[in-house]
């Protein structure tokens, strides 16, 4: 992995731990030589991740649609800012620029970005590691839902195993660095999408 996209909230959440962990993640990515790709905002957890990377010498690429540039308060001091027309183009560009995916706590936008990457992995469109940084146990209800999906026959265990999880930044990165995508038949190819 050379670059990692981080999906996270443009809000800070109620617990200071989210913002602190965002900054820590950005700093560690920079220290380890990873380029950061993210949604381009200077506020919330997103802003903390960017600042952590920037203040530790990292390369940071923001990707934001024109219509969100003012709403999400675009960060003006990034290594690169890419403007897109639509949210879909934003996700596609972030995917193209990254070798790995991390989701931190966030709202619907974070989950929507995460689930699209998970779906693309399930369909065989990429084999990138997908990590959940489970700060403050934030993703425990989602992990319980994944278990229920398996129990009820809507998700195969092999697809759940495509997601690596940790509450610790260092452990999560280690799991992602050692990730080997499961060998599952591809349902579709890039040519059929």
N, C-alpha and C positions, 0 to 999 in steps of 0.2 A: 504494500500500500504506500502510495506517495501522497495522496490527498484524501481527506475525509470530509464528507458533508455532515453537518450537524443540524438536525431539525429540533427546534425548541420554541418556547413561548416568546412572544413579543411583550408579554407581561412578566412581572417579577415573581408573581405568586405571593402568598402570605408569609411564607417561611424564607428567611434570609439565606438559608442553606442552598436554595435553588440558584440564586445569583452567584453565591460564593463558589459553588461547584461548577457553574458555567465558566467563571473566570479561571478556575483551576484547570478545567478541561482545555480551554484555549491555550493556557500557558504550557501545559504538558505537551499538547500537540506541537506547538512551536519548538519547544525544547527538544523534542524527538525528531524534528525535521519534517513533520507533516504539514502540507498546505491545508488551510481551512477553507471550506466552501460552506456558505450559509445564506440565509435569507436577506441579508443586507441592511438590517435595522440597527440603530444605535441604542435602542431601548430594550428593557426587559432582560430576560435570560440571553436572548440573541446578542444584545449589546455587550453583555458580560463576557460571553464566549469570544467575541471579536476582540474586545479590549485585552483579554488574557493573552490571546495570540499576538496581537500587535505589540503590546508592551514587552513581549519576550522575543521579538525579532522574527515573528512568523509572517508568512505570506497569507493574506486573507482576501478571498474573492467573494463579494456579495452578489446575489442574483435577486432582482426585485422587479416586479411588473411596474410599468409607468404609473398605473392608477394607485399603487400602494406606496409610491415613493414619499409622498408627504404624510399619508396616514400612519405608516409604520416608522416615520422619521428616519429616512435613509442615512446611513453612516457615510460621512463625506471624506474620511481619512483612511480608506481601505487601499490595499495594493491594487485592486481592480474592482470596478462595479459594472455589472452587466445588467442592462435593462431589457425586459421582455415585454411582449404585448399581453400575454395571458398567464394565468396561474399554471396551466398545463405546460406552457413553454418554460416557465420557471423551473418546474420539477424536472422536466426533461434535461434542461441545461445543467442543473445541479447534479443529476445522475451522470451525465456525460463527463463532467469535470472531476468526478470522485471515484476512488477505488474502494471506499468503505463508507458505511452509513451508521451514524449514531443518533438515536432519539433521546433527548432529555425531556423533562417535564414540560408540558405545554397544553394547549387547548385543542380545539377541533382541527385547526390547520396543521398542527404538529402530527396529530393522529392520521389525518388524511394523507399527508406526505409519507409517513411511515407505512401505512397500509398499502399505498400504491407500490412502494419499493418491495414490500413483502409479497404482494401479488405478482409483481414482475419476476421475483426470484422463484416463486412457486411455478410460474409458467415457463421457467427456464430462460428468461430473457437476460438474466445476469446471474453471476455467481459470487457477488460481492458479500463480504460479511456485513450483517446487520446487527448492531448492538443496541440494547436498551440500557441506558445509564439510570438505574433504578434508585435515584436520589430520594432519600427519606421514605423509601418503600412506595413511591408514587405509582409504579406500574404493577403492584401486587394485584389489584382488581382485574387488570387486563390479562395478567398471567393466569389468574383463576378462570377467566373467560376462555382463554386458549385451551385450558385443561377441559373445561366443559364442552367445548367444540369437538375435542377429540373423543370424549366420553359419549357424546351424542351422535357421533359418526359424520360430522361435517368437516373435520380436519384430520389429516393423517399425521401421526407422530413425527414422521420424517420432515414434514414441513414446519412443525413447531421447533424442531432441532436446528432450523435455519436461523433462528434468532438466538444470539448470545446475550446473557444478562449478567450484570453485576452492579452493586452499589458503589464500587470502588473504580475510579478512573483507570488506575494502573492495571488492575485485574481485567477490566473490560478490554483495554487495548491489547493485553497479552492474549486474551481469548480470540480477539479479532485477528491478530497477527498469525495465530496458529489455526485459524478456521480453514476447514476443507469442506467445500460445498458437497452435500450428499449427491450420490449418483442416482438420480431419478430420471425417468423418461421425460423428455421435453414434450409438452402438449402442443406447443406451437413454436414456430421459428420467427426470427426477425423479418423474414421475407413475407410472412403471412399476416403481419400486423399492419 
